[in-house]
Amino acid sequence: QGIGSALWEAARGFMDPKKETYVELAQYNDNARVFYEKLGFKDTEERFSNERFRMKKSGVVIPEMRMLRVAEED
């Protein structure tokens, strides 16, 4: 088990499994996307940029995407 999986397992202890879980990541981060897909997240097809992530030197804003993990049923 890698560190990402270990962190996910630890974080799950603070989450309500009966609620949806969202993650946001850089659109170009294929490794993160694949990791979250393995955890059951699906691409919501939402794409956005946030000015708070504007790079100081280049002025580039990181393009982001949102993924969803649906709530567990009883």
All heavy atoms as an XYZ file, in Angstrom:
611
protein
N       0.852     -1.186      0.000
C       0.000      0.000      0.000
C       0.887      1.234      0.000
O       1.790      1.364      0.817
C      -0.910     -0.019      1.223
C      -1.837      1.152      1.299
C      -2.734      1.078      2.530
O      -2.385      0.489      3.531
N      -3.885      1.693      2.428
N       0.623      2.152     -0.924
C       1.399      3.376     -1.018
C       0.910      4.431     -0.046
O      -0.102      4.265      0.632
N       1.639      5.532     -0.011
C       1.290      6.600      0.923
C      -0.072      7.222      0.589
O      -0.838      7.567      1.481
C       2.402      7.664      0.998
C       2.133      8.599      2.175
C       2.515      8.433     -0.301
C       3.311      9.423      2.575
N      -0.385      7.356     -0.710
C      -1.683      7.910     -1.089
C      -2.828      7.055     -0.587
O      -3.822      7.569     -0.053
N      -2.705      5.752     -0.739
C      -3.746      4.840     -0.262
C      -3.851      4.874      1.255
O      -4.955      4.839      1.812
C      -3.457      3.409     -0.726
O      -3.489      3.347     -2.127
N      -2.720      4.966      1.930
C      -2.724      5.034      3.395
C      -3.393      6.325      3.868
O      -4.193      6.310      4.817
C      -1.301      4.939      3.931
N      -3.110      7.437      3.197
C      -3.746      8.705      3.557
C      -5.249      8.653      3.303
O      -6.043      9.157      4.096
C      -3.122      9.858      2.771
C      -1.719     10.258      3.204
C      -1.110     11.221      2.194
C      -1.736     10.880      4.586
N      -5.644      8.029      2.203
C      -7.069      7.891      1.900
C      -7.765      7.084      2.991
O      -8.837      7.458      3.471
C      -7.264      7.248      0.534
C      -8.682      6.842      0.285
C      -9.167      5.571      0.217
C      -9.809      7.703      0.092
N     -10.514      5.593     -0.003
C     -10.935      6.894     -0.081
C      -9.957      9.086      0.062
C     -12.206      7.409     -0.291
C     -11.230      9.600     -0.143
C     -12.335      8.770     -0.320
N      -7.174      5.975      3.389
C      -7.784      5.147      4.440
C      -7.904      5.916      5.748
O      -8.909      5.812      6.446
C      -6.985      3.853      4.633
C      -7.145      2.874      3.489
C      -8.594      2.490      3.221
O      -9.359      2.250      4.186
O      -8.976      2.442      2.033
N      -6.907      6.714      6.079
C      -6.964      7.518      7.304
C      -8.054      8.588      7.190
O      -8.819      8.816      8.131
C      -5.614      8.162      7.572
N      -8.152      9.223      6.038
C      -9.151     10.282      5.835
C     -10.566      9.731      5.888
O     -11.486     10.402      6.370
C      -8.905     10.974      4.494
N     -10.761      8.518      5.428
C     -12.102      7.914      5.433
C     -12.683      7.833      6.836
O     -13.896      7.853      7.002
C     -12.057      6.524      4.814
C     -11.892      6.568      3.324
C     -11.935      5.214      2.717
N     -13.298      4.691      2.812
C     -13.670      3.519      2.357
N     -12.785      2.723      1.803
N     -14.912      3.120      2.463
N     -11.829      7.768      7.843
C     -12.302      7.724      9.218
C     -12.999      8.997      9.649
O     -13.738      9.004     10.633
N     -12.787     10.088      8.894
C     -13.403     11.375      9.206
C     -14.576     11.702      8.285
O     -15.205     12.743      8.421
C     -12.362     12.501      9.099
C     -11.246     12.348     10.082
C     -10.058     11.729      9.714
C     -11.386     12.794     11.385
C      -9.020     11.573     10.617
C     -10.361     12.647     12.300
C      -9.172     12.028     11.916
N     -14.860     10.824      7.333
C     -15.900     11.074      6.342
C     -17.150     10.261      6.641
O     -17.065      9.172      7.188
C     -15.404     10.694      4.939
C     -14.257     11.495      4.459
S     -13.774     10.884      2.830
C     -12.208     11.670      2.639
N     -18.275     10.802      6.235
C     -19.536     10.075      6.332
C     -19.712      9.290      5.035
O     -19.899      9.887      3.970
C     -20.688     11.062      6.528
C     -22.029     10.386      6.717
O     -22.145      9.167      6.455
O     -22.974     11.082      7.127
N     -19.665      7.962      5.084
C     -19.763      7.169      3.851
C     -21.123      7.290      3.164
O     -21.273      6.905      2.013
C     -19.514      5.737      4.325
C     -19.827      5.748      5.772
C     -19.520      7.136      6.265
N     -22.096      7.850      3.870
C     -23.423      8.021      3.286
C     -23.553      9.353      2.540
O     -24.629      9.703      2.078
C     -24.484      7.905      4.374
C     -24.560      6.497      4.956
C     -25.669      6.402      5.970
C     -25.913      4.990      6.421
N     -24.952      4.387      7.243
N     -22.450     10.095      2.441
C     -22.432     11.362      1.706
C     -21.461     11.264      0.542
O     -20.460     10.547      0.609
C     -22.011     12.514      2.625
C     -23.026     12.806      3.702
C     -22.611     14.018      4.505
C     -23.649     14.335      5.560
N     -23.251     15.501      6.361
N     -21.762     12.008     -0.504
C     -20.864     12.053     -1.656
C     -19.539     12.708     -1.269
O     -19.503     13.571     -0.393
C     -21.504     12.868     -2.783
C     -22.757     12.250     -3.334
C     -23.405     13.104     -4.401
O     -23.217     14.334     -4.403
O     -24.104     12.513     -5.235
N     -18.468     12.292     -1.926
C     -17.150     12.873     -1.694
C     -16.619     13.403     -3.022
O     -16.660     12.702     -4.033
C     -16.178     11.809     -1.143
O     -16.728     11.247      0.041
C     -14.822     12.416     -0.842
N     -16.157     14.642     -3.007
C     -15.580     15.264     -4.194
C     -14.090     15.502     -3.984
O     -13.657     15.766     -2.870
C     -16.236     16.631     -4.459
C     -17.653     16.540     -4.939
C     -18.713     16.550     -4.039
C     -17.940     16.467     -6.299
C     -20.023     16.478     -4.483
C     -19.240     16.396     -6.742
C     -20.282     16.407     -5.831
O     -21.575     16.331     -6.267
N     -13.342     15.403     -5.061
C     -11.945     15.826     -5.064
C     -11.738     16.732     -6.270
O     -12.434     16.611     -7.279
C     -10.946     14.637     -5.108
C     -11.005     13.830     -3.832
C     -11.176     13.757     -6.317
N     -10.813     17.647     -6.146
C     -10.445     18.534     -7.244
C      -8.961     18.357     -7.509
O      -8.170     18.273     -6.569
C     -10.769     19.979     -6.881
C     -12.254     20.202     -6.671
C     -12.613     21.589     -6.184
O     -11.700     22.390     -5.873
O     -13.822     21.867     -6.109
N      -8.608     18.270     -8.769
C      -7.216     18.047     -9.136
C      -6.903     18.752    -10.443
O      -7.809     19.132    -11.181
C      -6.922     16.552     -9.244
C      -7.813     15.754    -10.186
C      -6.993     14.715    -10.920
C      -8.917     15.081     -9.397
N      -5.627     18.931    -10.703
C      -5.193     19.544    -11.959
C      -5.588     18.622    -13.114
O      -5.401     17.402    -13.045
C      -3.693     19.770    -11.951
N      -6.148     19.202    -14.167
C      -6.612     18.404    -15.307
C      -5.511     17.549    -15.920
O      -5.766     16.454    -16.401
C      -7.168     19.319    -16.408
C      -8.485     19.951    -16.076
C      -8.972     20.805    -17.224
O      -8.784     20.488    -18.391
N      -9.601     21.925    -16.882
N      -4.299     18.037    -15.885
C      -3.190     17.333    -16.531
C      -2.535     16.287    -15.629
O      -1.598     15.607    -16.041
C      -2.132     18.329    -17.018
C      -1.652     19.284    -15.944
C      -0.727     18.889    -14.995
C      -2.152     20.583    -15.879
C      -0.306     19.754    -14.005
C      -1.730     21.464    -14.897
C      -0.804     21.042    -13.954
O      -0.395     21.895    -12.971
N      -3.027     16.122    -14.405
C      -2.419     15.178    -13.466
C      -3.034     13.794    -13.650
O      -3.912     13.360    -12.902
C      -2.592     15.674    -12.029
C      -1.748     14.893    -11.048
O      -1.340     13.770    -11.324
N      -1.500     15.483     -9.895
N      -2.564     13.091    -14.672
C      -3.109     11.772    -14.991
C      -2.890     10.757    -13.875
O      -3.738      9.893    -13.644
C      -2.509     11.247    -16.298
C      -2.982     12.040    -17.502
O      -4.105     12.586    -17.466
O      -2.224     12.134    -18.484
N      -1.763     10.852    -13.177
C      -1.511      9.912    -12.081
C      -2.560     10.061    -10.980
O      -3.063      9.065    -10.453
C      -0.111     10.109    -11.501
C       0.975      9.647    -12.437
O       0.752      8.811    -13.311
N       2.160     10.205    -12.288
N      -2.901     11.299    -10.640
C      -3.922     11.534     -9.613
C      -5.279     11.045    -10.098
O      -6.029     10.408     -9.349
C      -3.988     13.015     -9.258
N      -5.610     11.334    -11.358
C      -6.898     10.897    -11.904
C      -7.040      9.389    -11.841
O      -8.060      8.861    -11.372
C      -7.055     11.387    -13.353
C      -8.401     11.003    -13.962
C      -8.463     11.359    -15.435
N      -7.309     10.938    -16.196
C      -7.075      9.693    -16.607
N      -7.901      8.720    -16.311
N      -5.994      9.407    -17.316
N      -6.013      8.660    -12.245
C      -6.046      7.190    -12.209
C      -6.145      6.695    -10.765
O      -6.902      5.765    -10.462
C      -4.806      6.600    -12.925
C      -4.676      5.111    -12.669
C      -4.878      6.898    -14.413
N      -5.410      7.318     -9.847
C      -5.467      6.952     -8.433
C      -6.891      7.075     -7.907
O      -7.426      6.155     -7.301
C      -4.516      7.846     -7.626
C      -4.649      7.691     -6.147
C      -4.146      6.572     -5.495
C      -5.285      8.659     -5.394
C      -4.272      6.427     -4.125
C      -5.407      8.526     -4.021
C      -4.904      7.404     -3.382
N      -7.525      8.225     -8.162
C      -8.886      8.433     -7.669
C      -9.883      7.499     -8.349
O     -10.836      7.041     -7.716
C      -9.300      9.895     -7.821
C      -8.626     10.793     -6.819
C      -7.794     11.823     -7.214
C      -8.808     10.598     -5.451
C      -7.160     12.645     -6.290
C      -8.177     11.408     -4.521
C      -7.367     12.423     -4.940
O      -6.737     13.220     -4.016
N      -9.676      7.200     -9.614
C     -10.549      6.240    -10.296
C     -10.481      4.873     -9.614
O     -11.496      4.202     -9.442
C     -10.179      6.113    -11.770
C     -10.618      7.310    -12.588
C     -10.108      7.284    -14.020
O      -9.203      6.472    -14.344
O     -10.604      8.103    -14.823
N      -9.288      4.465     -9.195
C      -9.135      3.179     -8.494
C      -9.858      3.174     -7.155
O     -10.244      2.126     -6.653
C      -7.653      2.859     -8.289
C      -6.946      2.470     -9.563
C      -5.475      2.193     -9.316
C      -4.769      1.852    -10.605
N      -3.319      1.656    -10.410
N     -10.064      4.380     -6.580
C     -10.783      4.499     -5.311
C     -12.288      4.634     -5.518
O     -13.042      4.771     -4.562
C     -10.272      5.707     -4.524
C      -8.818      5.634     -4.067
C      -8.414      6.941     -3.407
C      -8.607      4.466     -3.107
N     -12.722      4.608     -6.764
C     -14.149      4.667     -7.054
C     -14.679      6.037     -7.458
O     -15.884      6.216     -7.602
N     -13.797      7.007     -7.664
C     -14.228      8.329     -8.096
C     -14.481      8.325     -9.601
O     -13.809      7.623    -10.346
C     -13.163      9.383     -7.770
C     -13.083      9.753     -6.324
C     -12.354      8.982     -5.430
C     -13.742     10.871     -5.838
C     -12.271      9.316     -4.088
C     -13.677     11.224     -4.497
C     -12.935     10.435     -3.621
N     -15.451      9.129    -10.023
C     -15.788      9.283    -11.440
C     -15.645     10.754    -11.825
O     -15.950     11.638    -11.028
C     -17.242      8.853    -11.705
C     -17.574      7.442    -11.276
C     -16.964      6.430    -12.185
C     -17.426      5.035    -11.764
N     -16.566      3.994    -12.180
N     -15.248     10.977    -13.055
C     -15.103     12.332    -13.580
C     -16.494     12.958    -13.720
O     -17.380     12.381    -14.352
C     -14.411     12.271    -14.944
C     -14.067     13.620    -15.518
O     -14.519     14.652    -14.972
O     -13.344     13.643    -16.528
N     -16.702     14.132    -13.121
C     -17.983     14.832    -13.228
C     -18.064     15.654    -14.514
O     -19.105     16.218    -14.812
C     -18.188     15.796    -12.038
O     -17.186     16.811    -12.101
C     -18.149     15.071    -10.718
N     -16.947     15.738    -15.233
C     -16.798     16.540    -16.444
C     -16.865     18.039    -16.158
O     -16.993     18.837    -17.080
C     -17.801     16.110    -17.517
C     -17.584     14.662    -17.932
C     -18.448     14.228    -19.100
O     -19.016     15.098    -19.797
O     -18.542     13.017    -19.313
N     -16.762     18.411    -14.885
C     -16.677     19.833    -14.523
C     -15.226     20.271    -14.678
O     -14.320     19.628    -14.158
C     -17.111     20.047    -13.072
C     -18.570     19.768    -12.815
C     -18.903     19.917    -11.345
O     -18.936     21.054    -10.849
O     -19.098     18.865    -10.702
N     -15.027     21.372    -15.389
C     -13.702     21.939    -15.588
C     -13.752     23.400    -15.153
O     -14.722     24.104    -15.433
C     -13.272     21.852    -17.050
C     -13.240     20.418    -17.595
C     -12.178     19.598    -16.900
N     -12.013     18.277    -17.474
C     -12.585     17.166    -17.043
N     -13.424     17.212    -16.022
N     -12.353     16.000    -17.597
N     -12.723     23.848    -14.476
C     -12.714     25.213    -13.962
C     -11.288     25.634    -13.645
O     -10.370     24.822    -13.658
C     -13.593     25.310    -12.704
C     -13.176     24.358    -11.609
C     -12.348     24.785    -10.592
C     -13.607     23.041    -11.611
C     -11.945     23.914     -9.592
C     -13.219     22.163    -10.622
C     -12.384     22.595     -9.604
N     -11.131     26.905    -13.376
C      -9.854     27.454    -12.934
C     -10.131     28.351    -11.742
O     -11.204     28.939    -11.643
C      -9.196     28.269    -14.043
O      -8.889     27.442    -15.140
N      -9.185     28.452    -10.860
C      -9.344     29.269     -9.672
C      -8.174     30.250     -9.605
O      -7.018     29.838     -9.608
C      -9.376     28.369     -8.429
C      -9.802     29.107     -7.194
O      -9.389     30.241     -6.953
N     -10.608     28.453     -6.382
N      -8.503     31.510     -9.518
C      -7.472     32.561     -9.492
C      -6.479     32.389     -8.336
O      -5.345     32.834     -8.431
C      -8.118     33.943     -9.404
C      -8.709     34.417    -10.705
C      -7.660     34.656    -11.775
O      -6.589     35.204    -11.473
O      -7.921     34.273    -12.922
N      -6.883     31.745     -7.258
C      -5.961     31.580     -6.125
C      -4.781     30.677     -6.481
O      -3.789     30.645     -5.766
C      -6.700     31.066     -4.893
C      -7.180     29.658     -5.031
C      -7.969     29.216     -3.835
N      -8.455     27.874     -4.124
C      -8.919     27.057     -3.252
N      -9.005     27.413     -2.001
N      -9.325     25.854     -3.596
N      -4.908     29.934     -7.583
C      -3.816     29.073     -8.012
C      -3.036     29.671     -9.182
O      -2.354     28.962     -9.904
C      -4.337     27.680     -8.362
C      -4.903     26.950     -7.184
C      -6.213     26.527     -7.183
C      -4.128     26.712     -6.063
C      -6.739     25.863     -6.092
C      -4.644     26.053     -4.966
C      -5.956     25.636     -4.970
N      -3.133     30.979     -9.364
C      -2.358     31.648    -10.417
C      -0.879     31.612    -10.024
O      -0.506     31.956     -8.916
C      -2.821     33.089    -10.598
C      -2.044     33.817    -11.677
C      -2.615     35.179    -11.973
N      -3.960     35.116    -12.528
C      -4.247     34.831    -13.799
N      -3.265     34.546    -14.644
N      -5.486     34.818    -14.218
N      -0.042     31.178    -10.962
C       1.396     31.103    -10.730
C       1.961     32.525    -10.735
O       1.653     33.320    -11.624
C       2.064     30.259    -11.808
C       1.447     28.860    -11.954
S       1.462     27.884    -10.451
C       3.136     27.378    -10.419
N       2.782     32.846     -9.740
C       3.267     34.220     -9.584
C       4.149     34.677    -10.737
O       4.003     35.779    -11.237
C       4.005     34.362     -8.254
C       3.063     34.278     -7.082
C       3.765     34.505     -5.781
C       2.732     34.385     -4.663
N       3.276     34.740     -3.382
N       5.061     33.841    -11.175
C       5.996     34.272    -12.221
C       5.371     34.245    -13.612
O       5.507     35.193    -14.367
C       7.254     33.403    -12.203
C       8.149     33.688    -11.028
C       9.457     32.960    -11.159
C      10.359     33.324     -9.991
N      11.679     32.738    -10.138
N       4.690     33.161    -13.953
C       4.177     33.018    -15.321
C       2.777     33.593    -15.507
O       2.375     33.886    -16.628
C       4.151     31.540    -15.721
O       3.173     30.849    -14.948
N       2.012     33.711    -14.427
C       0.643     34.199    -14.535
C      -0.354     33.139    -14.977
O      -1.532     33.412    -15.151
N       0.131     31.926    -15.168
C      -0.733     30.826    -15.601
C      -1.630     30.379    -14.448
O      -1.203     30.310    -13.302
C       0.128     29.638    -16.104
C      -0.718     28.414    -16.395
C       0.931     30.050    -17.319
N      -2.883     30.065    -14.779
C      -3.821     29.524    -13.801
C      -3.955     28.025    -14.065
O      -4.151     27.608    -15.207
C      -5.201     30.210    -13.899
C      -6.171     29.605    -12.901
C      -5.065     31.703    -13.659
N      -3.850     27.216    -13.027
C      -3.912     25.762    -13.174
C      -5.334     25.336    -13.542
O      -6.280     25.632    -12.813
C      -3.466     25.065    -11.872
C      -2.011     25.404    -11.588
C      -3.683     23.558    -11.956
C      -1.513     24.938    -10.244
N      -5.504     24.641    -14.672
C      -6.825     24.139    -15.038
C      -7.175     22.931    -14.162
O      -6.372     22.018    -14.010
C      -6.669     23.746    -16.504
C      -5.221     23.416    -16.653
C      -4.494     24.315    -15.675
N      -8.366     22.950    -13.597
C      -8.752     21.892    -12.668
C      -9.951     21.091    -13.161
O     -10.661     21.507    -14.062
C      -9.083     22.494    -11.304
C      -7.911     23.199    -10.652
C      -8.289     23.784     -9.316
O      -8.423     23.015     -8.349
O      -8.479     25.014     -9.262
N     -10.157     19.967    -12.511
C     -11.317     19.119    -12.765
C     -11.841     18.598    -11.436
O     -11.128     18.611    -10.437
C     -10.950     17.950    -13.677
C      -9.953     16.972    -13.070
S      -9.477     15.633    -14.181
C     -10.939     14.622    -14.163
N     -13.089     18.172    -11.427
C     -13.714     17.642    -10.211
C     -14.109     16.193    -10.454
O     -14.578     15.835    -11.532
C     -14.941     18.486     -9.866
C     -15.594     18.105     -8.563
C     -16.650     19.120     -8.151
N     -15.979     20.338     -7.714
C     -16.262     21.558     -8.166
N     -17.203     21.742     -9.062
N     -15.616     22.614     -7.716
N     -13.902     15.361     -9.421
C     -14.298     13.959     -9.457
C     -15.196     13.669     -8.254
O     -15.066     14.315     -7.216
C     -13.074     13.044     -9.453
C     -12.161     13.235    -10.649
S     -10.763     12.107    -10.688
C     -11.581     10.616    -11.291
N     -16.088     12.702     -8.415
C     -17.079     12.373     -7.403
C     -17.020     10.892     -7.046
O     -16.898     10.036     -7.921
C     -18.477     12.703     -7.938
C     -19.673     12.115     -7.212
C     -19.842     12.768     -5.843
C     -20.933     12.282     -8.040
N     -17.136     10.625     -5.763
C     -17.309      9.246     -5.265
C     -18.696      9.219     -4.645
O     -18.970      9.946     -3.685
C     -16.255      8.885     -4.237
C     -16.278      7.427     -3.832
C     -15.023      7.129     -3.008
N     -14.868      5.722     -2.793
C     -15.260      5.094     -1.691
N     -15.849      5.744     -0.716
N     -15.071      3.797     -1.575
N     -19.584      8.413     -5.192
C     -20.963      8.400     -4.711
C     -21.067      7.821     -3.322
O     -20.193      7.054     -2.871
C     -21.892      7.626     -5.673
C     -21.961      8.293     -7.040
C     -21.475      6.188     -5.812
N     -22.123      8.206     -2.626
C     -22.345      7.743     -1.271
C     -22.612      6.241     -1.256
O     -23.179      5.687     -2.203
C     -23.540      8.485     -0.668
N     -22.181      5.612     -0.188
C     -22.441      4.175     -0.022
C     -23.874      3.979      0.440
O     -24.419      4.785      1.180
C     -21.475      3.593      1.020
C     -20.032      3.649      0.612
C     -19.084      3.161      1.706
O     -19.559      2.635      2.724
O     -17.864      3.323      1.523
N     -24.479      2.910     -0.037
C     -25.843      2.589      0.377
C     -25.801      1.654      1.580
O     -24.816      0.960      1.796
C     -26.604      1.962     -0.763
C     -26.773      2.911     -1.957
C     -27.577      2.308     -3.065
O     -28.295      1.317     -2.826
O     -27.492      2.825     -4.177
N     -26.890      1.635      2.331
C     -26.965      0.744      3.508
C     -26.951     -0.703      3.111
O     -27.372     -1.145      2.138
C     -28.233      1.027      4.310
C     -28.126      2.388      5.008
O     -27.010      2.785      5.371
O     -29.170      3.029      5.176
